[in-house]
Amino acid sequence: VPVRRLAPLSGRVYGRRWLVLLLFSLLGFAQGLVWNSWGPIQNSARLAFGFSGWDIALLVFWGPIGFAPCFFFMWLMDKKGLRVTVLLTSSLMVLGAGLRCVPVSDPEIRKKLIHGGQLLNGLAGPTVMNAAPFLSTTWFSPDERATATAIASLLNYLGAAGAFLVGPLVVPSPNGTSHLPLVSQSNTEHIKDRIEAVLYAEFGMVSLIFSAALAYFPSRPPFPPSVAAASQRLSYRRSFCRLL
């Protein structure tokens, strides 16, 4: 009886993978931009919102703090897929960016809302910083994974770097040369308006990305791009035991 050789399994890639990569990369860019909003304009923020040096430092530190539940997002990504994880992440970013825009007159409440918004944006960090290899393995062929991972990872850092351009270009520095109360008050209100314009613009950008992901961001392609993408993964317990 002649022996029939089975053809080696091959994956299939889809053009939509670039759209998925684009949406995820834009999400990472927006997260980095929102996270680093306050450092480049800290002097203006102190004048407009009455922030102290501790407030500015904490606003930036909410990013690392938000990385604490990273194991939860890893579990969610593994069990529920990319779509659920990305939608949860982007919804946290929308809520966080929205909290920063709430127009309340009490400066202390406004400070707390801004801090809360930065924390929610920080909670998006585990996904935008860790999910790039998972996305590239799920959607891209082996010879494209390094490129896809690099793009998805780099955009988050470009967003943080972009804040050093956006903030100083839009928000003027405090004018310390005038001692007239009326002029000083007018300058403060102008700086505050410009900062709020940046906050509203970032909220609009995050909302658009969330809407696009809600409309189309599948967890995986109909057919895996490679044998490795289709293989069964080890449980977390067995993986940790193998590492030890």
N, C-alpha and C positions, 0 to 999 in steps of 0.2 A: 504494500500500500504506500503510495507516495506521501511523503510528509510535506504538508503545506506550511510554509513559514508565514508567521503573522507579521504584518507590516508594523513598524514601530509607531507608537502613538505620537501624534503631533498635535500641537495646540492650534488655536485660531485666534487671531487678533482682530479687533474691530476699530474702525475709524473713530468711534465715539469715545475711545479711551483718551484721546487728546482733550475732549471737552471735559471729561471727568478730572483730568489732571489740571486743566485750566481753572475749574471751579475750586478745587482743593488748594491750588497755589494762590489764588486770589484771597481765599479765606485765610491762609497763613499770612499773606501780605497785610491784610486788614488787621489781623490780631497783633502783629508786630507794630503796626502804625499806631493803633489805639494804646497799646501798652506803653509806648515811649512818647506819649503825647506831651507830658508835663516837664520832663527834664530839660529839653531845649528851650522852653519858654518859662523857666522857673521864676525868674525875676518879675516877669509880667504877671504870672499867676499869683505871686505873693501880693502884688499891688492890687490886682482886681478882685481876688477872692479871700485875701487875708491869710493865705497859707503860710505856715512856718517852715523852717528847714526840715523839721521832722515830718510834716505833711508831705513835702515833695519827695523825701526819701521813701516814705511808706507807699506813696502812689506808685513808685517804681517797683517797690519790693512786693507788691501784691502779685506780680507775675511769678516769681519763684514760689511764693506761698501757694498760689493756685495750682502749682504742679504737684502738690501733696497727694491728691487722689488719682495719681497716674495709673495705679494698678486697677482701679475701677474702670477706667476708660480702656485699658488693655483688655480686660475681661469682656466689656461691652462690645468692643470691636470684634473680638474672637467669636462671641456667641450670637450677636445680633447683626453683625456686618457693618460695612462702611456707611451705608445710608443712615441708619439709626444713629450711629455715632456722630456723623457729620451734622445731621440735623439738630441733635442735642447740643453739639458744640456751637453751631452757628446761632441757635436760639439763645444760648447763654450770652453770646456776643451782642446780639440785638438788644437783649434786655439790659446788659451792662452799658452799652452805648446810649440807650434810651434814658437810663437813670441819670447819666451825666448831663442830659439836656433838660431835665425837669426844672421849670422856671419858678423857684420858690424864693421868697424875699428874705427869709431867715438865713443868714450866712452859715450858721452852724449846721442847719438841716441840709443846706446845699453841699457843705463839705462832706457830710456823711453819705449823701447820695452819690457824690463823685467817687468817694472811697469804695462804696458798694459796687459801683459800676466797674471800677478798675479790678476789683476782686473777681467779679463774674467774667470779665475778659481774661483774667489770669487763669481761670478754670478751663478755658479753651486751650491753654498751652499744651497739655499732654497729647491732645489729638493732633494739632497742627505740627508739633515737633516730632512726634513718634510714629505717625501713621504713614509716612511717605514710603518706607520699605514695604509695608503691607499693601498699600495701593499699587505700587509698581509690580509686586509679585502677582497680585490678583488680576491686573489688567494688561500688563506688558509682557512681551516675549523676553527671553533671557538676554538677548543682545541689546535690548532697550531699557532694561531695568536700571542700570547705573545712571543713564541720562534722566529718566523719569524721577528717580529718587533725588538726584541732585537739584533738579528744577523745583520740585515740591519742597525740599528742605531750604533751598536758598531764598525763596520768596519771603519767608518769614523774617529772615535777617535783613532783607532789602526793605521790608516794611518798617522795621525798627530804625534802619539807617535813614529812610525817607523822612522820618519825623524831624530829623535835624535840618531838612530843607523846608518842609511844609510849615512847621511852626514859626521859625524866624522870618520866613517870607510873608506870611499872612499877619502875624501878630507883631506889632511894633514893640520896641524896648521901652521901658519906663523913661520918661523925660524928667531927669533929676535937676535940670537947670532952672526950672521955674519955681518960685516960692509963692505965687499968687494962688489963693485957695480956689477961686473959680476956674482958673486954668488947670490946676492940678486935678480938680474934680472932673473936668471935661476930659482930660487925658486918661484918667482912670476908667471912665465910662467907655471911652473909645477902645481902650485895650480890652475891656471886658466883652464888648460887642464882638471884637475880632476873635477872641478866644471862643466865644459861643458859636461864631460862624464855623470855626474849625470843628467843634464838637458836633454841630448839626450835619456838617458835610460827612464826617466819619460815620455818624449814625445812618445817614442815607446810603453810604457805600455798603456798610454791613447789611443793611436791610435788603439791598438789591442782591447781594450775594446769597443771602438766606432764601430769598424768593426764587432765585435761579436753582439753588440746590433742592428746594422743595418741589419745584416743577420737574427737575430731572437730575437725579444722582443715584443711579442703581448701585446696589451693593457689589454686584459681580456681573461679568458678561455671561451670555447664554452658554458659551463653551469656554473652558479655561484656556489661557494662552500657552500653557506648557504642562508637562507631566507633573512638575513640582507644584504648580498651582492647584492641581487636582488631587494631590496626595493628601491623605488624612494626617492631621496634625496631632502631636502628642499633647496630653493634658498638662496643665500647669504643674501638678504634683510630680508627674514623671519627668517633666523637663527640669525642674529644680533638682530632683534626685540625680539626674544625669550630670548636671553641672557640678554637683558636689562630688 
